Amino acid sequence: MERAVADQATALAALGWEVTIVTPVRPSEVAPRGISIENVPWPSTRSGPGRPRLGVNYWIWVARARRVLRRRCPADASIYTHGGASGVLRGLRRDGAATSVANPHGMEEFHRAGLLRAAARLIGRHLARGARYADIVIATDEALVSRVRSNIGCGDHQVRMIPNAVDVTRLDRVAREGFESSLDADLVSVGRLVPNKGYDLLLEAIRSIELRSGRRLRWVHFGRGHAKGELVRDAAATPPVQLVVVEGADDSVVQATIESVGRFVQPSRYEGSSLTTLEAMARGAICVGTPVGGIPEKIIDGETGFLAASATVDALADAIERSFDADYAMGSRARDRVLSTYDLPAVAEQLSACLEGSSRRRAILQVARHIGPGAGVAQVVHSLEKSFAGLGVSTSRFTLRDTGMRWRTQVSGNVLKKIALLIEVVWFSIAGTIAVQHIRRRFPTLRILVHGDPIGGDVYVNHGLLKEVMRGRSAERKWRFPLNPMHWFTLARDEIRYRGTRQRAIVCLTDGDRATLVDLYPAVQVPIHVVPNGVDLDAYASLDEELREQTRLELGLRAGATALLFVGHEYDRKGLYIAIDSLSQLSSDFILVVVGGSQEMVAKGQLYSAARGVDRRVKFVGATSDPRPYYAATDIVVLPSAYETGPLVLLEALASGRMVVMTRTGLAPQVIVEGRNGEIVDRVPASVARGINQSAQLLARDRKAVVEDCRRSVETFGWDAIAMRYLQVIEESR
C-alpha cells in the first residue's frame, strides 16, 4: 500500500472515523495503528501471486473486492477508492445515505501508454473510470480538474479539488532519524526512473551548466526503474556527470538527505500532483521544477522555488542556475506553503467533510447551454455560481460542452448561423433533459437548477416565454413564426415543460411574468416563485471619471455631447431601430452608442442608420464581454424592447448611475420611477425621444442627485441577496 494512503487512513482515524482498508497487501506489512485491514489477495498465476499482468489480474482483484464490499460493508459506511480500485463502484448498489468518494490518480498518464502497454492501460483506464459512479471525484490540483472530468467522464458537479497531503510531523521525525546517514550532494531528486519523469533532461541540464560555468555538480537520485541503466551509461559518457543512484533507501535517509543538501529538482515531462515536491518543500529545500501537472501550484517562481519556463534542457538549466543565488528564506517560504495548504491534518478535514456527505447535500448543479461572463442567461448563471460559492454552497455546472458539443453560436441574421443555433437548442434540449433525469436518479440529494432548454430538475428558471413574444408580434401584425422552425420547436417544448410536475418549482423573474405564465399555461401544477435577476453592485458602482473620459475619447465623442447607450444582441426585439429613428427627433447633441450584435447585425444596423441620415450619430461597438466602460462613457441608457423578463441591462445601467428610458416590460415598472431614475415610454420613436429629452433635462439640473437615485433603486438587487432567495426556493422545493 502507498504511504500516502496509510497516512490518510491514520488521519481519518484521528478524526473519529472507523477505518477499514481493503488491500491485497498482508496486514502485518502495512497496517497503521488503529486501522483494520481486509485482505483481498491478488489472483494467483503460474508464477504465483503478484501484481496484474496486462491488467487482467487487476480486473479480477477489483471484482473480488466488490464482492467483499457487498458482503461485509455496512449500508451506512462511506467508501473511499484510489486509482483503478474505483472500478469496485461499478454495479455496487448503495441505496443508503452513505457517500462514495473516488480519487482516480494517474491522470497524467491516462492517454500516454506505449504500444506494449496498451492492453494493460485499456483495462486500467476502464477500472479508473469507475470513479464516475462515485458521489464525489477528487482532483488533487486545480490544473487537473478538467483532466479528471474528461478522462473519467464524470460531471462537473461531482468534482472536488482536495490537494494531496504530506504528514509534515512524520517527515520531520524520520528526517531526524536519518540525519547521521544522509548523503552529500549538490542536487537531489526522488522518483521512478522512467521517461516521463525527465531525469534525462536533468542529466543534460547539469552537463550544460558544468560546460558553461566549469562548476562540478554532484547529483544523488533515490529511486529505481527500467531507465536506470541508460541514465547511468549516459552520465558516464564524456563529459561525465557525478551521479549516484540509490535504490531501496529508507525514507529517513531520503528525507535527511533532501534537508541537508537543500536543493531538490523535479524535471518531469508530465506529472500529476507530485508528492515528492511537497516532501522536499516540507524539508525547507530550494525546489526546481517544470511547469507540468500540479507543480506550478506548489512552486511559485521566485517565491517558493524556481519554475522552468518549459520541460526542456535549456529551461531547466536556467532554473537550476537561478536557484544557486537563492537564500534560505525561500526554503522557509516553501515549507510555510506546505504547512498552510498541504499538511495532512488540514487536508484530512476536507476529505472527512466529503465522506460525511455534507458537501453533497449542500451541492447545487446549474444547467444552462452556456455559462460565463458577458450577457444574458450565461451571465446570470455565472453570477449565481460566484454568489453560491461565496455563501459556502458547493456549486457545479452542466453545459452544452458536457453533452459533447463544443459550439457557441451567436444570435445572428445569417441563415447558416440560424441553422447552427437551431441544432444547438434542439440538441441541448434533448441531451440535457436526458442528462438531468440521469443525474437526478444517481444523486437524489443534489439540487438541480435548470436555466433554459432542458426539461426537469428541481427548479426551472423561466428566462422568457416565446409564446408571449409571439402574441405580441401577432398584435403588431408581424406574424412570421411559421418560417422559423426553432420557434415551433420551442413552443412545443414549453407545452411539455409546463404540463404536470416535471420540475418541483418554477422561478419567474417578475410578478408580471408569473401572471403571464399562468395565463399562457394554465395546466402548470408546481409552485411558482418570483426571484429577479441581480447585478454586481460593486463592479458597476466603481466606474470613475477617468474611465469615462478615456472611453469617450476612444469612441470619438465630442465634449458636451449627450451619449445614449443601447446594449443588446437582438436588435429587432430590443428596439434598436426605434432608438435610431428617435435620433431624428432629437438635437444633434445626442449620440447613440450601440454595444452588442454579430458582424452581420452591425452591418445591417449601419446601413439602417445611413438610410435614416443619422449614421454619423450612431457608433457601433459590437460584442464585448465587459460593457462597463460604455456605461461610464454614456449618460442615458435606451431600451425600447418589445418583450423582456429581467433585463440585466436595466439593472447594470441603474447600478452605474445611468438613467434608463425603457418600455413597460419586464422589471421596468418595478424599478423605474419616472422623473427620478428614468422614463417609461411607448415603443414608438416619438415617445422614446420624449423620454430621452426629459431625462437629459433632469441630468442637466442635478446630475449627482440622479446618479444617487439610480443606484439607490437597485441596492437590494445584489447577487448575494438574489442567491439567498434562490437557496430559499430550493429548500422549499425539497
Sequence and secondary structure as in RCSB ss.txt:
>XXXX:A:sequence
MERAVADQATALAALGWEVTIVTPVRPSEVAPRGISIENVPWPSTRSGPGRPRLGVNYWIWVARARRVLRRRCPA
DASIYTHGGASGVLRGLRRDGAATSVANPHGMEEFHRAGLLRAAARLIGRHLARGARYADIVIATDEALVSRVRS
NIGCGDHQVRMIPNAVDVTRLDRVAREGFESSLDADLVSVGRLVPNKGYDLLLEAIRSIELRSGRRLRWVHFGRG
HAKGELVRDAAATPPVQLVVVEGADDSVVQATIESVGRFVQPSRYEGSSLTTLEAMARGAICVGTPVGGIPEKII
DGETGFLAASATVDALADAIERSFDADYAMGSRARDRVLSTYDLPAVAEQLSACLEGSSRRRAILQVARHIGPGA
GVAQVVHSLEKSFAGLGVSTSRFTLRDTGMRWRTQVSGNVLKKIALLIEVVWFSIAGTIAVQHIRRRFPTLRILV
HGDPIGGDVYVNHGLLKEVMRGRSAERKWRFPLNPMHWFTLARDEIRYRGTRQRAIVCLTDGDRATLVDLYPAVQ
VPIHVVPNGVDLDAYASLDEELREQTRLELGLRAGATALLFVGHEYDRKGLYIAIDSLSQLSSDFILVVVGGSQE
MVAKGQLYSAARGVDRRVKFVGATSDPRPYYAATDIVVLPSAYETGPLVLLEALASGRMVVMTRTGLAPQVIVEG
RNGEIVDRVPASVARGINQSAQLLARDRKAVVEDCRRSVETFGWDAIAMRYLQVIEESR
>XXXX:A:secstr
  HHHHHHHHHHHHTT   EEEESS HHHH  TT EEEE    EETTEE S STTHHHHHHHHHHHHHHHHHS T
T  EEEEGGGGGGGTT    SS  EEEE   GGGTT   GGGHHHHHHHHHHHGGGGGSSEEEESSGGGHHHHHH
HHT  GGGEEE    B HHHHHHHHHHTGGG    SEEEES  SGGG HHHHHHHHHHHHHHH    EEEEE   
TTHHHHHHHHHSSS  EEEEE S  HHHHHHHHHHH EEEE  SS SS HHHHHHHHTT EEEE S TTHHHH  
BTTTBEE SSSSHHHHHHHHHHHTT  HHHHHHHHHHIIIIIBHHHHHHHHHHHHHTHHHHT EEEE S  SSSS
HHHHHHHHHHHHHHHTT  EEEE GGGGT        S HHHHHHHHHHHHHHHHHHHHHHHHHHHH TTSEEEE
ESSS  SSEEEE   HHHHHHHHHHTT   GGG HHHHHHHHHHHHHTSBSSSSEEEESSHHHHHHHHHH TTB 
S EEE    B HHHHHT  HHHHHHHHHHHT  TT EEEEEE S HHHHTHHHHHHHGGGS TTEEEEEE   HH
HHHHHHHHHHHTT GGGEEEEE  S  HHHHHH SEEEE  S  SS HHHHHHHHTT EEEEES TTHHHH  BT
TTEEEE SSHHHHHHHHHHHHHHHHH HHHHHHHHHHTTTT BHHHHHHHHHHHHHHT 
